[in-house]
């Protein structure tokens, strides 16, 4: 029974722990490939007259298993366990976010204003309000309340990482913020945002990746209810950049623009003189 339960977890893309406890209680476990020390997996397994179980991970993958192959309804006790686990995870995530935000402000305050960096040279953009920390260009990331909550570090070769444990969903960087905004541009990457601002003079909000474009668009709309929003998407070969740009624009009653050349973002297009 336990091996069958493990197989169901594997089929759902969750690597099960070596030791499964079938006592009907909720157990957390480390998922192979995740950061050491994390317990991002959770399951409970009943091995009574009606063997069945449930499992999930922090990414939102969930699944059920039963020995007879029939879907089992959650009992009240099961629902209570799952809800308690959900609340505990939210509390732990919030604590990580708060600790990371404190760390972000410490690093930011110790960093020096950027005047030059190889990444800026490569992308043909100005530093704007970035800073330098060791050999990294540091991008400030704010939440909807305009608190500094995260940092993006960009190495000279363009490799990027975010501050560990920090909040990112719905958070953003910005260039050219004004108290009298009429139009606001929204894009994925920081260098793209820098190019758009330098070309248009408009305020640019930067979502930092494609998956964050929609949450940031909605956050910006809440912050600026009457501003005209133009989503400046990437022209990805995969079509992802175009898709998320269209969705983000539609969600805030905005417009969208895509550079004409496949494989380019607006930094690529504008740094090439706007040539096809």
N, C-alpha and C positions, 0 to 999 in steps of 0.2 A: 504493500500500500504506500509506504513512504517513497519508494523508488518511483511509483506512478505519479505521486504528487510532485516529486522533483522534476520528472519529465514534463509535466504540465507547466512548471515554472520556466524550464529551459525553452519550451516551445513558445512561450510568451516573451522570450528575450531576457529573462532574469536568471542570473546564475545563482542556484540555490546554495545554502551553506552545507558543509559536509554533514553536520549533525542536525537532524530535524526532530523536534519534540512534538509528539502527537497528544498533547494534554488539553486541547481546546482553548488554550490561553494564547494571547497575542505575544509574539516574540519578534524582536528586531535582530537584524544580522547585517554583516558586511557583505557588499556585493563586489565580486572580483572586478578589478579595473577602476573602482572608485578610490578616492583618496584614503590613505591609511588611517584607520581609527574611526572612520565614518560608519554609521549603521543606517544605511539608506534603504534597506529592505525590511519588509514586515510580513508576517504570515501568522495564521493559526490553522491547526489541523486537528480534527476530531477523529479518533480511531475507535469509535464505539460501534454500535450495531448499524450505524449509517455513516460510514467513513466519508468525510468531506472536508474541504479546506478552502482558504482564501489567501491571496498573496498580493503584494503591491510593491512599488518602489517610488522614490521621491519624484521621479520624472512623470508620474501619472499612469504608468502601466499597471493594470490590475487584472486579476483572473480568479476564476473559481474552478474547483475540481471536486468530483465526487466519484466514488467507486462504481456506482451504477450508471454513470454517465448522464444523469439527470440534473438539471440546474436546481440548486438548493437555495431556499430562501433564508435570509439572515434571521436569526432569532433576536429578540430584544437584547439579550446579553451580548451577542456578537456586535450589534449596532453600537452599543455603548462602548465596547472596546475600541472599535474603529474610530468613533467620534473622539474618544479620549486620546487616542494615538494622534489623530489629526490635530487636535488642539496642542498637544505636546510638541509636535513637529513645527507648528506655526510659532510657538513660543521660542523654540530653539533657533529657528530661522531669524526671527526678529532680534534675538540676542546677538547672533552672528553679525547681522546687519549693523546693529548699534556699535559693536566693538570695531568692526571694519571702518565705520564712518569716523570714529575717533582716530583710528590709525591713518585714515586718508588725510585728515586735517593736520596731523602731526607731520606727515611726509610732505604735504603741500607747503606748510609753513617753513619747513627746512630747505625746500627746493629753491633754486635760483631762477629768476625770469630768463626765459630762453631768448637768445639773440641769434643763434645759429645752431643747426643740427643737420646731420647728413640726410635725415628723412625729409626735412624741410627743403633742402637743396634738390633732392631727387624728385620731390613733388612740385617744385617751383612755387612754393607758397610762403607767406610771411608767418612769423611765430604767433601773432595775435596774443592771447593771454596764456600761452603754454609756459611750462617751466621745465627745468632740467633736474633730474635726480640720477646721480652717477652718469651712466651713458645713455639714459632713457629720456626721451621727450615725454613729458607728463601732461595728460589731458584731464582737466577737471570735469567731474560728472555730478550733476545736481538732481535732486528729486523735485517733485511738484511744488514743494514748499520752499524751493530755492536753497536748500541745505546741501553742502558738499557731502556726498555720501560714498563716492567711489572715485577711482582714478584709473585711467588707461595709460599703460606704459608702452611706448613705441621705441624699439631699438633702431640703431642706424640702418640695419638691413631691412627694416619694415616689419619685423616680427612684433606681435602685439599680445599683451595680456592685461587682464583686469586684476584689481586688488582682490585677494582671496577672501571669500566670505561676504563680500559687499553686495549691496542691492544694485541691480541693473535694470530689471524690467520697469519700463515706464520712466526711466531716468535718462538724462541727456546732457550733452555739452552744448554750448551756444557761442556764437560769434556775432558781434554787432547788435547787442540788445539795446533797445530804445524804449523810452516811456511813451512814445507816440507812434506805436506800430500800426500800420495799415495793412501791410503785406508781410508774410513770414514764409521763408523757404524751409523745407524739411528734407533731410537727406540721410543716407546711411553713415558714411565714413567721415572722419574729421578732415582729411585733406580735401575731400570733395566739398565739404562745407566751407573751408577756407577759400577754395577757388571760386565758389559761387558768391561768397561775400565780396571778394576782391573784384569780381566781374560786375556785380549788380549793385553793390552797396547796401543790399538788403540784410536784415537780420536773418541768420541761418541757425536752425536748431538741428543738432546732430544726434541721431538715434544710436549710432555706433555699430549696429549690425542689422541685417534684414529682418530678423525675428523680432526686433524691438521697434520696428518702424510703426506698426499699428498701435501698440500701447503708448508710444511717445506722441503720436498724432492725437490720440484721444486726451492725453494729459495736457498737451498744448491747447487744445480746444477748450478744455475746462479753465485753463489759465487766461486765455484770450478769446472770449466768446464771439467777438465781432471782427476778429482779424481774418483777412483772406489768407488761406493756407495753400501753398503750392508744393506738392511733394515731388522732389527731383530724384527720380529713381535711377537705378543702374540698368544698363542694357546688357543683361547677363545672357550668355549662350544658353544657359539652362532655363531661362525664362523666369527665374525666381525674383530677380530685382524688379522686373516689370509687374509681376503679379502682386507683390506686396505693396508696391507703390500705388497701384490702382485701388487695392483694398483699403489702404490707409487714407487715400484721398476721399474715397466714397464714404468712409465712416465719419468724416468731419465736414462733409459737404464742401470739399476742396477741389482743387485741380491737380493734375499731374503732368510732368514733362519727363521724357526719356531721351537721352542723347541718341543721335541717329545711327551711330556705328555699333554693331554687335560686339560685345566684349569690353565696352568702355563704360566708365562712370563719368560724371561731369568734370572731375579733375583731369582725367585722360583727355577729354574733348577740349576743354578750355586751355589746358597747358600746351595743347598742340595748335593754339590759335583758332580754335573752333572750326577746324578743317575736317572734312569727311575723309 
